[in-house]
Amino acid sequence: MRLVAPDGSQIGVKKLAEALWLADQLGLDLVEVAPEAKPPVCRLMDYGKYKYEQSVREREARKNQKRTVVKELRMAPRIENHDFEITRRRALEFLGEGDKVKVTVRFRGREQERPEFGRRLLDRLVAEVGDQATVEQAPAQEGRLMTMVLAPSRRQRRPEANLQESDSATEPSEPVENAPAVEAAAEE
C-alpha cells in the first residue's frame, strides 16, 4: 500500500505490517483513503481528531445557513378593503422578516364558478406589496383553493433601530403658531 504521512508527504509503498507498526509507533491511526487505487492509499492520522474537526466544520456551516420559513395568509374572494389591508400589512411584515408568504384564497359554494375574482385579488396584493416581494409561484387553483407564494426581494432591509430613529425624527413637533394664542388667553 502507498503510505502518506500526517503532513501530506509521501512515505512510499509499504507492506501492511510495516504500516501498522509505524502507525503504532507514532500513536496514530492507519486510515484507508483510496481503496480503488493501485496500490491502495492509506494515511497516518489521528482519526478521532479528524472526526471532531469535521463535526466542527459542519456545525459552522449549519450556523451560517438560513432556514426558510413559509407563513400562510388566507383570504376569501369577497374580502372587504379593511381586511385586505390587514392581510397586506401582515404580508409585508413577514416579507420584511425574510420569510416567504403563501397566500391562499378559499372559494366556497358558488364562488368556485368565478376564479377570476381570486386571481384579481392576488394580483392586487402583488401590485400593492410592490418591489418588496417577488412572485415565486404564480397563482394556481387546486380544487377550492387558489395559492400563490411570495418571496422577499433581494434588497436589504433596514435594521429596526434605524427605523425607529428615523420615525421619531420625522414626527411633527408642537405648532409654533398656537403658542402665542395660548399665552394671550392666559393673560386675560
N, C-alpha and C positions, 0 to 999 in steps of 0.2 A: 504494500500500500504506500501511497505518497503521503508523507507526513509534513504538516505545516505547523510552524511554531506559533506561540500565542501572539507575537507581534506581527504575524503575517508573512514572515520569511520562510522560504522552503528549507526543510531539513534534508529531504531526499526520500528515496524509496527504501523502506524498511520492512522487515517481517513483522507480523502481528505481535509476536512475543517481545521483540525489541521495542516496539512502540508502546506496548503496555508497561514494560519495565521502565521506560523513560518517563511516561506519564506518572507512574507511581513514585519515581524518584523526585519529580518536580512538584508533586502534590496536586496534579491537575487531572482532568478527565480527558479521555480519548473519545472524540465525537466524530462520527462519520458524516461528512458534509456533502459528498458527491459519490453515491454508491454506484452510479451508472458509468463513471469514468473508468478508463483502463490505464493504469491501476486505480482502484478506488482511492478517494482523497479523504484523509482524516486530519483533524485539527486538535491540537493540545489546548485546552481551555478550562476555565473554572465554569462548569455548566450552570451551577446554582446562581453565580453572579450574572451570567449571561441571561438567564430566565428573569431574574429580578430587574435588570436594566431594560429588558424588553417590555416587562409589565409597566415600568415607569414611563417608557415612551408611549405605550398605548393609552395610559391614563392621561398623559399630557395632551395627546391627540383628541381624546374624548372631551377634555375640558374646553378645548377651543371650538368644539362643534356647537352649532346652534340647532336646537330641536325646533322643528316646525310644528306650530300649534294651529289647528283649524277650529275657528269659532263659528257657530252657526246662528244665523238670524232667520226668523220665519215671518212671512207676511201673507196676507190674503189679497186677491186681486182687487177687492173693493175696500182698500185701506184709505183712511182719512188722512188729510195733509199733516196734521199734528203727529199722528202715529208714524207716518212715513219719515218725518223729520227726526223723530227719536231713533228710528232704525238707522237713518243716515248718520246721525251723530255717533251711535254705537259702532257702526262700521268704521267710521273714521278713527275712533278711539282704538279699536282692535288693530287697524292697519298701522296706526302710529306706534303701537307697541311692537310691531314687527310680526304680528300673527296674520295668517290667511283667514279670509272670511268666506264661508259658504252661505249664500243667500238662497232661501227656499221659498217658493210661492206655492201655497197649497190650494188646490181647486176643490170645491165642494159642490155636489149636486150638478145643477145646470151650468155652473161656471166652467166646467170642463169643455163645453162646446165653444168657448171663446178664449183659446190660449193666447191670442194676441194681446189681451189685456195684461196678462202676466209678463209677456215679453216687453210690452211698453213700460211696465213698472220697473223691470230690471234695467232696461235701457236708460230710464230716467235716473235710477240710482247710480249707474256708471257715469252718466253725464255730471251728476252733482258731486261725486267724490273726485272727479277731475283727474289731475295729474298725480294724486296721492296713491292711486291704485292702478294696476293693470289687470285685465281680464285674463285669468289663467285658463279657465274653462268657460266657454261660451254657454249661454242659456240653452238647456236641453230639457225636454219634457220626458219624464218616465212615469207613466200612469197618471196619478193625481198630483204629482209634484213636478215643478219646474225648478231646476237648480242651476246655479252659476257660482263659480269660485273666483274671488278677487285676491290678488296677492299685493303686498306693499310694493310701491315703486322703489327703484334703486336709490333714490335721493335720500341723503342722511337726514334724520330728524333732529331738531334742536334739543339739547338737554333741557329737562323740565325746570331747572334752576334758572337758566337764562330766560325761559319763557315767562316765569313769574316776575323776574326783574323788569322785563320789557313791558309787561302788562301794568305794573304799578307806576312805571314812568310815564305811561300814556294816559293815566286816569286824570280827568279834569279836576282842577282844584276849585275852591270856592270862587264864585264870580266876584270880581272886584267891584262891579257896578252896584251890587246890593249893599256893600259895606257902608257907604255914606248915608244911604237911606235909613239903615238901621240906627246909626248914630244920631241922625236928625230926629227920629221918632223917640229916642231915649231922652233927648234934651227937652222935649215938650212936656 
